[in-house]
Amino acid sequence: MKRLRPLLLLLVLPVLLLAACTAGPDEGPEDISPGPAPGERWQPRPGVSWQWQLTGRLDTSVKAAVYDVDGFNTTKEQIATLKKARRKTICYVSTGAWEDFRPDAGQFPEELLGKGNGWEGERWLDIRRVAQLEPLMAKRFDMCRDKGFDAVEPDNMDGYQNTSGFPLTAEDQLRYNRLIAKLAHDRGLAVGLKNDLDQIPQLVGEFDFAVNEQCAQYEECERLTPFIEAGKAVFHVEYELPTSRFCGRSKELKLSSLQKKSELGPWRKAC
């Protein structure tokens, strides 16, 4: 099921570095994420704190160990600032849908583009065409690596469950998601499985963490347990439920849970 995700503007302004106050409560003492051993990629552990911000001026003052931010609009200098503060960073990129506002949009052949995914300027990709998509996604992951990110959050990873305009199957999705994981790992980047709950049993071993939207609202959070049991973080957000409705259960399940507004600006309320 497609979850709420913010509409990125057709003309996206560069995200500016600004250590401003974030609306909403703090979660207490500063939380630092441990780094990987030499030669190993980062592995976020269950319960680690995080911030997810894809729009607005980047607020670097949030006391969270992990920042998940837009890969295109966040600069190398901003990542260096977060790294100096011992924060881990996740590079948000769309891997399953085309976005007409991205600088590389013209590199996607028309035959790869399917139906709209519900967000202005976005269309599902034909993930069966891996020979054409692999170099395009490799360039995006090169960008994430070169900016200094520790990990990638690939979005729109469940096109086979949506009306994409293509006859996508579960096997098509598994093949493509595994390719995405390999592209990230080949560059030393950790990678998260975004939503796609039905394929967690097949993919938990190949992804380093999960990112989920609204599992509490849809009563699905227990389905993410395989990641927790494998010692891998589950980064979770709710948009419509207050923290009183999901934080208790989130803590029991060891999820890293936030309440966010749907535009995914700096405001957050952590469990």
Buried (B, 14 or more C-beta within 10 A) or exposed (E): EBBBBBEBEEEBEEBEBEEBEBEBEBBEEBBBBEEEEEEEBBBBBBBBBBBBBBBBBBBBBBBBBBBBBBBBBBBEEBBEBBBEEEBBBBBBBBBBBBBEBBEEEEEBEEEBBBEBBBBEBBBBBBBBBEEBBBEBBBEBBEBBBEBBBBBBBBBBBBBBBBEBBBEBEEEBBBEBBBBBBEBBBEBBBBBBBBBBBBBBEBBBEBBBBBBBBBBBBEEBBEBBBBBBEBEBBBBBBBBEEEBEEBBEBBEEBBBBBBBBBEBBBBBBBBB
